[in-house]
Each structure stands twice: as structure tokens, then as C-alpha cells.
Amino acid sequence: MKYKALALAFSIIATMQTLHAQNRYEISSPDKTLKVTVVLAQQQLSYTISRNGAEVLNTSSLGLVRADEDFSKKLSILSVSKNELVKDSYTLKNAKRLLNNYAANKRIIHLQTPSKQKMDVIFQVSDDGVAFRYYFPDRDAKIKKLAEEKTSFHFFNGAKAWMQPMSVAKTGWESTNPSYEEYYKKEINVGTPAPTNAGWVYPALFNYKDTWLLISESGLDGNYCATRLKQNSADGNYEVGFPDQREAFTGQNVNPESELPWYTPWRIIAIGSLKTITGSTLGTDLAYPAKSNINPDLFQLGKASWSWIILKDNSITYDVQKKYIDFAADMKWEFCLIDVDWDTKIGFDKMQELADYAKSKNVGLILWYNSAGDWNTVKYTPRNKLNVKESRLKEFAMLQKMGIKGIKVDFFGGDGQSMIKYYLEIFEDAAKFGLSVNCHGATLPRGWQRTYPNLVTMESIRGMEFITFEQENANEEPLHATTIPFTRNVFDPMDFTPMTLNKLPKINRNTTNGFELALPVIFQSGVQHLAETPDGMAKVPAYVKTFLQNFPSSWSDTKLIDGYPGKFVVMARKSGNKWYIGGINGETFAKEISFDGNKFGGKTATLITDGNEDLSFVKSELTSNATIKITMKPHGGFVLVIE
């Protein structure tokens, strides 16, 4: 009897171990450095991530809750696909790299609930990170509604975070929040609550031991809302949250709803060193390819003059805008942006004259619009032209006839599904009329620039305009500007509207001219709206003006040379046979950086950095095929062109 009991016990243990093994599945990156382990335990699905054999993300939850069914518990596995290598190659001018190659191992976990409702979880693991999304494979024309997403990212104790708080809906100037315009909290302990229940925005950066992780989302279409991380993260466990119920297009929904089948957006985690993070293209790798009805070659990238950033509302006059068109032409820049109230202060007839004049100077015009709707009370016009399809198409047809090249749309109302649909409708309709789009007061692009090639940039950052408003923003600029290359600007174009090289009205600048000149190199945007004025440009050395006249509109490659979020950044970007290297120092003491010039294969190296006098420059020639050493002043910077 004793031996029979032991045998039975061993049999039960062996059976349990077999069952446990059957409910544990692994997906590794092609180079084997990253591994995701997915486990179904107690009828709930979770995952962990390891790098080089060491866990970097603790047990984290998976699942969705639909109004008609809970897909976060009481789950059983129907089947699990074999590991499959998936590849993609694409070109993208509006990015850190022109030619992009993606390779990942893919595995699908097929699940069902007790009532036989099905859900898949799709994992793809590449050498630079992990991506996963959910899929409801059943077919049903009846609209299904999601109440909650149970996805979480559970970090180990000791990890640090760089995160931007989400602003509360219907707050701020003229109730225009949320706009992704808060400062990042830097190197905080994981688990630190967000300042408000609005939570945290993407991308969110984490560091655990020698590993960096950047969380965001991609593949967001009109079938889902944009999400964020919730306010509270007990034990470092960050949960995905839905928007505030006020973040809706007029009278429409916020939370996701769709008929079946139904894909959710990708949850993406870039993983590795800081160089891996800043070099990753996961945000566009997982985005939907370019719409077949949008020709990318119709939409030009470039630089733009812009009067409003320094001169504000009073500059929106015919004479001032003509001066800024001349400024763009003199600088060999592609565009001039004409901002708020142009329809009343200049008028359509005179705007046609300006458009014709700009065309004669080989300059394209970009015109500002208010997104309108009941989500903000901003009085600036044109207003109520874009939020109804019929009037939107009429307006776009008029702009096309005038010869306008693009629009800037401002003051959107949040991240609800209906608001996301509004963005995408604007992009698609504008493309039909050859119009590029720039969004301000807006959400994060989440890879949309790949899907909609006419989307040239989006603000989604506390940019230069805030520096012109208040001294505290100028004081924060060195820390802010050295944080966002590792966060906001990693995957998506960012309209910071950088670079002023002279004094600002009523503001004491806290950065040197070398710092400012480097920003258009370090920040990536399909159109760089540069903040300097014609009068200010007349004061800089000829070699600085020449540098800005010949500055590229897009890049073929990007490399982080060195840096640390909130402290300093040295970034290299390639165009043609030249490497443009920009460096900025966010700290209050001088910093020497050095790197191997041989890696950039040049014959000449021209350095522009800070001179001894305030707001001055100095130019020098360096040996390009040797170790290059440069000292950045406190809050200083440089640009280096290797050819």
C-alpha cells in the first residue's frame, strides 16, 4: 500500500508538471538575446521578459474585458502556433532612417472563455524589443464594447523611470488639455504615482540594472482609443488605462468598440542599451503600411519660417508674412507657416496673392486651422471648417486650388476612439487634395507617419512656444531637451519648433547658441518649423547661415553616439555623403565628449560651437579620421559636419 501511494503521488506530480509545461510558451528574438515567456496559470494569462538570460520584466498581466465577456480570467488554451519568422522592409523619409528592416519571431496563443468566445494574443519578438496585441477572430456584425484592458508592465524594485504625466481633460488654457505637453518626471522610482488620476503618457522610459525599456503603442487605427498608463502602479506594476470620458469627439464614444473580427493596437517595448532604444524603429515597424491611395512622393519635407513663434498674433498680417516668405526663400527653406486668424486678418483674396508670391519664390505655404468642436473654447479662426466632412472637403478643395501645400491643425480634444477617428479622417481627406498635415495641441502620432505619408509632424511636446511664454520654461529647457530624444522623439516626428539664436522678448535664455543650433539635428521632424526671425538671422555669422541653408530635410541613418536622459545627448544623422552630429549639454558644468571619427568615414570635419562671448559661435576644422574630442559648455552644444 505504501509503494502504491508513493507511485500515485509521483504520477500526480508528473501529470501536474506536464500540464504546467504545456501552459508555458517561449518566444525568443532572432539573435536569442530577448525571450518572452507566456504562462497560463489559474486560468489567467501572463508574461515575463528576459534579456541575456536575466529577467528584466516581472510577471505581467494580459487580457481584455468586453462588455459581453471577460477575456482576462477563466481562460483555456485552444492551441499555440509554432514560432514563425516574420520580416518586413520599407522606406520612410519622415524617420530616423530611410531604409528599415524588421525581423521578429512570431507566436500566437489561441484562447477561449468558458462560453467558447475566442481571443488570440499575438507576440512578435525582434532583436530590439517585444510587441504584442490581441485579436478577436470570431465574426459578428453586432458592435462589441471594451470596458477595460488588463495589460500590465511589471517592473522589478530598483528600476527607475522617465515619464510624462498625462494632463487632465478639459483643463488648461481654454480647456484645451490633454495635449502631451507636460514635463517628464526624471529618474523616479518605479511605482511613483502620477500627479493626477489621468496617468502617464507614452513613450515611457525605464532603466533596470544594465537594461533600458521604452513602452509605447503602435498600429492604432479607428477601431481603438489611444491608451496610457494608469496613475497608480503598486509594486511597479503599470496597467494600461483608457482615456477620460470627456476625451470624445462631439457626442461620440471614448472606449473602444467594433464589430468582429477585431485587432487591438500593438503594445511595444523597445529593450536593450540606450543606443538600442534610440536606434529602434518598432514604432513604425508595427504601424500599418502606407495607405495605397496616398502617394508619399506628393508630400515634401523640409524647413519652414514661422512668424508667430516669436512675434505672436500681431504678426499675422500681409506685410509680415510676405517678409517671412522672403526669409524662407533666402534661407532656401521649403515652407512658410502662416498661423492663427489669417482668414480674418489677411483674408482669402490677399492669401491667394501671398500663395502666388510664395510660389514665385519656390516657397510653399502652410495654413493654420482650429480643430473646433465642443471640446475647446478657443476663439482663433478658421474654426468649424474641418470637423464636418462636407465642409472639410470643401475647404481642402479651396486650399488645393489656391496652391496651399499644407495645414496645421490645433487644439484637439483627447484620446477617445471617436477623436482618433477624427485625426485619421483629416489625414486621409487632406491627402486627396495634396495637403500635408501638422497637428498641434495633439496626441502622440504612434507611427501614423508611416500609414499616412502626408502627416509630416505633430507637436505632442512642451516645445519652444512655452519657452517664449514663461521664464520657468526657459530654465527647464536644458533638462527637457536632453530627455526627449530618449522618450517622445524616439519613434515619431516631433514639432518642437526649435532654435532661436538671439535674445527672446522678456525671457532670459538658459541655453547657448551652440545648444540651440544643435536642436534641429537632434530632434527629428518631417518639417522643422525654425523659431529664428529674419532680423535675428541677419546677426549670425555667414557660416551659421550657410549651415542652415544647406540643412537636410530628411535622414538616411541615425546613431546615438553618447548620452543620458536629462543630462546630455550626442546624436549623429546621415544625409547623402555627410554626417551631421549634434551635441547638447543639459548640465550646469562643462562636459567633454570623445568618439572615433573613423566610424563616419569622412575626409573633412567642420565644427561649429560656442564662442567666448554671449550668443557667439566659433568655427574650426577637425581631423575626421581620428579621435574627436569636444568640450560642451554648461547648457552648451555643437554641430559637427563630417563629409
SULHU-V336662 format. One record per run of one state. SS is the DSSP state (2 for helix, 1 for strand, 0 for the rest). FROM is the first residue (numbers start at 1). LEN is the number of residues. If there is no record, write none. Layout:
ss	from	len
SS	FROM	LEN
SS	FROM	LEN
This chain:
ss	from	len
0	1	1
2	2	21
0	23	1
1	24	5
0	29	5
1	34	8
0	42	2
1	44	8
0	52	2
1	54	8
0	62	2
1	64	3
0	67	2
1	69	3
0	72	4
1	76	5
0	81	3
1	84	8
0	92	7
1	99	14
0	113	5
1	118	9
0	127	2
1	129	21
0	150	2
1	152	3
0	155	5
1	160	6
0	166	7
2	173	3
0	176	8
1	184	6
0	190	10
1	200	1
0	201	3
1	204	5
0	209	2
1	211	8
0	219	9
1	228	2
0	230	4
2	234	3
1	237	5
0	242	15
1	257	7
0	264	2
1	266	7
0	273	1
2	274	6
0	280	2
2	282	4
0	286	10
2	296	3
0	299	3
1	302	5
0	307	1
2	308	4
0	312	1
2	313	3
0	316	2
2	318	13
0	331	4
1	335	4
0	339	3
2	342	4
0	346	2
2	348	13
0	361	3
1	364	7
0	371	18
2	389	14
0	403	3
1	406	5
0	411	6
2	417	16
0	433	3
1	436	4
0	440	8
2	448	4
0	452	3
1	455	4
0	459	5
2	464	6
0	470	1
2	471	11
0	482	2
2	484	3
0	487	17
1	504	1
0	505	2
1	507	1
0	508	5
2	513	10
0	523	4
1	527	3
0	530	4
2	534	4
0	538	4
2	542	8
0	550	7
1	557	8
0	565	3
1	568	8
0	576	2
1	578	8
0	586	5
1	591	6
2	597	4
0	601	4
1	605	6
0	611	6
1	617	6
0	623	4
1	627	6
0	633	4
1	637	6
0	643	1
